[in-house]
Amino acid sequence: MINRLAIFLFSSIILISCSTESQKILILAHGLDTKHAVHQAMVYMTEQLEELSDGQLTTRIYPSQQLGTERQCLELLQIGSVDITKVSAAVMEGFAPAYKVLSIPYIFQNREHAYAVQDGQIGQTILESGQKFWLRGLCFYDSGSRSFYTKDRPILKPEDLEGMKIRVMSSPTSIEMVKLIVGAATPISWGELYTALQGGVVDGAENNPPSFYLSHHYEVCKYYSINEHTSIPDVMLISTHTWNKLNKKEKEWLTIAVNRSKEYQRKLWKKSEEESLQAVKDAGVEVSYPDKKPFMEKVKPLKEQYKKDPELKAIIEAIDAISEN
């Protein structure tokens, strides 16, 4: 971490020295493949930003964990060495507790419900909750729904996970969810997961179709069980150190560009989900659609547990209220 940070800080000095007074470059780092819909949305955001600012404001994108894991990128934002990053909202649990509700299994009834929450006041409240930790949320990107994929057998009911080691994100909610369903939760970084699956460190993992496909995990895991236990969005964040240095016009340009990229990403995501699912089927993966109800029953205690926290209870009840309207 220290060596990576030292190299990055040195690179930053070079980048800054290459900038002119008429252009400001924001460093944007993330861990996804360049074929991913979120990366493509970020490229689109950069194009929109340059157009809106007439070239005065732009981003330089570092994908594929070039500057570190999601957590490391967040830490770099906190000290102001990176300007913008994209992480799973689940990773934000360790930085701003309000994000926990987005990881609760089956919290969203469907995609429309998720969008209504994320685009409304609830979503804005969650995005702003990280500011005191130097992490200002800009928008949520669609990350679809996460389901189990495994090496040796399909997961058709909760009991099928018994005795299995399942990779999860470094998120308390994700860990507890797998424990409740009967599996053994094993946090492993995304970049190390392929090798962990191949070497038998874990028996499976859980993620959305594009991530399952683009990571090539389907080469090792031949069973994909679409139980859609969580619909955790991705979140784009900016360092408050950077945000506070932007003038009013620059903040306006960035906000517009981010919102345009969000809408663009949602269109790309739907297409990417369909193409990725077909691609893994063509590669010989057995895709199944188990009954979700037994899984929903298993994870109910997690939602009730979070309701014991007054702040989280208010957010959960507000989300439930939207689904009832």
N, C-alpha and C positions, 0 to 999 in steps of 0.2 A: 504493500500500500504506500509506504513512504517513497520507494523508488518510482512507482507509477506517478505519484503526486509530484515528485521533484521534476520528472520528465515533462509532465503536463504544464507545470508552472513555467518551466523554461520555454516550452513551446508557446505558451500564452504571451510571454514577453515578445517573442518574435512576431506573433500575430498582431499584437497591439502596435508594434513598431511599423508594421506594413499598412496599418489603417491610416486613412487621411481624415482631415477634419470634416470632410463632407460625407463620410460613411462610418457607421458604427456596426461592428460585427459582434453578434451574440453567439457564444459557443453552446451548441445543443448536443448533448450526449445521451445515447440510449443503448439498450442491449439487443435490439431486434435485428433480424436479417433485413437486407435492403429490399427484398421482395415482399416484405410484410406490408399490409395495408396501412398500418400506422406510420411506418417510415415514409411511404409514398405520400401520405397526408402531410407529413412534416415538410417534404420537398415542395408540395403544393403551397403550404403555408409560407415558405420562404419566397416563393415566386410572387405570391400575393403581397407579402410584406415589401418586397422590392418595388413592386408596381405602385402600391399605395404611397410609399415614401419617396418615390422617384430615385431609388437607389441609395437613399440616405441611411436606411436601416436594413440589415440582412442577418442571416444566421449561417454558421458553418457547422454542418452536421457530422458527428462522429458516431456511426452505428456499431452494432455487433460487439458491444462491451469493449470498445477500443480504449475507453477511459475508465473502465471498471464495471462492476456489477451494479444492479439497481440501487442497492443500499449505499455503495461507495459513491455513486453519482449524486445521491441525495446529500451525503456528507460534504461533497465538493460544492454543492449549491449552498450549503449552510455557511461555508467559509468564503464563498464568493469566487471560487476558482473556476466553476462552471456556471453558466447563466441559466440554461433551461435543460430539463430532462423529462423523460417519460418513464413512469413506473406503474406497476400494477397497484391499484388502490389498496390491495392487501398489504403491500410493503409499507404503506403509510401508517399502518396501525401502530407501529413502534415509535412514530413521530408525533402523530395527532390522533388521539383516541376516537374522535367522531367518525373516522373512516371505517371503524370496525363494523358498523351496521351494513356496509356495502358487501361485506364478506359473509353475512349470515345466509346460510343455505335457504334457497327458495324464498328470499325476501321479496323478489319481484315476480309478479304474476305472468308477465310476458315482456316482450321488447318495448312495447308502447308504454307500459307502466314504468319501466326502467328509464326511458327517455324523459317521461313527464317528471320524474323525481330529479334526475340529473340536470335537466335544463331549467328547473324551477328554483324556488327559494331554498328548498332543502339542499339541493346540489350546491348552490352558491354558499350556503352556510358551511357546508363541509369543506368546500374549496378554500374558504377564508380561515378555517380553523387551524391551518398550519402556519399562519403568518407569524405567530409568536415564536415559532421554531425556525424562522427565516425561510419558510417554504410556502410560497403563495400559489395556490392552484389557479390554472388558467382555463382548463376545460376537461371534460371527460371524453374519452374515445371509447367506442364500442369494442368490447373484447369478447362478445358472444357469451356462450355458456360453457362451463367446464364439466367434463365427463371423464370417467375412468378408462385408461388403456393399460393393458396387461400383457405379460409374456406367455403365460401357460394356460390360462382359461378365462372365459368371459365373466363379467360381473353382472349376473342377472337378478340377484337379490343381495341384500346387505350381508348375509351370512357367507357369501362367496368371497368376501374380503378377509375372512378369518385366517389368521396366520400369515397374511401377506404384508410385506413392507412396501408402503406406498409413498413415493416422493411427493412432498407438498412444499409450497413456498414457506419462507421463514415468517409465518403469520400465526399468532396464537389461535385465531379463529379457524384457520385451515387445519391446524394440528388437532384441535379439539373435535372438529367435524369428523375427521377420519377415525379418531378414537371412538366416537359415538356410534359410527357405522360398523365398528368391530375390527378395523384394520390397525396396523402399526404405522403411525405417521413418521416420516423421515425427511426432515428439511435438508435439501441439497440445492446448491446454486444451479441455475439454468444451464450455464456453460459446462458444468460437469455431469449433467444428467445422462447424456448419451452413453458415456463410458460406464456410469454407475448401473445403467440398465443392462448393458452388454456384459459387465463383469458380475452381475448378480447381487450387487450391493442393495438394490431394490428390485421388487417384482413388478412394479408398474408405477404409473403416475397419473395425473389428471390435468387436462387442459382442453382448450377449444380446438376445433378441426384445423385451422390454419397453422397454429403452433405445433400441433401433432405432426402435420405434414412437412412444414418448412424446416423443422428440427431434425427430420429424418428418423424420428423415434419409431415410425411405423416399420422401419427395417428390422427392429428388434421386437417390438410389441405387435402381435398379430390379432389382438382382440380389442375392439373399441366399443364400449358400452355407453350409449347416449342416455344417461340418466339426468344430465343437466342440473347438477346439485347446486352450483353457484353461478351467478352472472356478475362477476366482479369486473367493473370497468377499468380501463387504463386511465391514468390521470397525467396531464401535462402540467408541470410546475416551473415556476421561475424563482430564482433566488431573490429574496426581498432586498438584498444588497444591490442587485441589478435593477429591480423594479423602481427602487427609490432614486436611482440615478437617471432614469428615463424622464424626459420632459413630458408635458401633457399631450403633445401631438404624437410623440413616439409611443406612448401608452395606448393612445387611440388607434394608431396604425396596427400595433401588435394585437390588440383585442379583436379588431375586425378580421385580421388575417387568421387568427386562431379559430374564431367562430366559423369562418368559411371553410377552414380545413376540417373542422369537426363534421360539418355536413357532408363534405366530400368523402371523408373517411367512412362514414356510415354507408354510403353507396358502394364503396370499394369492398367494405367488410362483408356485406351480404353476398356479393359475387364470389369473394374469396372463400367464404364458408362452403358454398356449394361446390366450387371447383376442388377444394382441398378434400372434402369428404369423398368425392368421386375418385380423386387421385389415389387415396389410400385403399379404397375398394379395389381399384384396378391393380394395385400392388399386392393384393391378396389378403388384406385385412378383413376379418370377419366383424361387420358392424351390426350391433344389436340394439334394440330399444326396449329396455326393461320397464316394468311398471314403476312409476316414480313414487307411488304412495308409501310403500314400505321404507324407502329412503327418507321420505319426508317425516315419517313417524319417528324414526331413529334420531333425527337431528333437532326435533322440537325443543328439547331442553336447552339448547344453545341460545335460542331466541329469548326464552324465559329468563335465562341467566343474565343476559345483557340488559333486560328490562329492570334489573335491580339497581342499575346506575341511572339516576334521574335524567342526566343529559342524553344518554343513549335511548332511554325509554321514550322521551319526547320525540326524538327523531324517528324511532321505529313506529310509533303510533301515527305520526304524520305521514309516513310512507304507506302504512296500512290504510289510512283514510283516503289517500289518492286512489288506491286500487278499488275502493268501494264506491267511488263516484262514477 
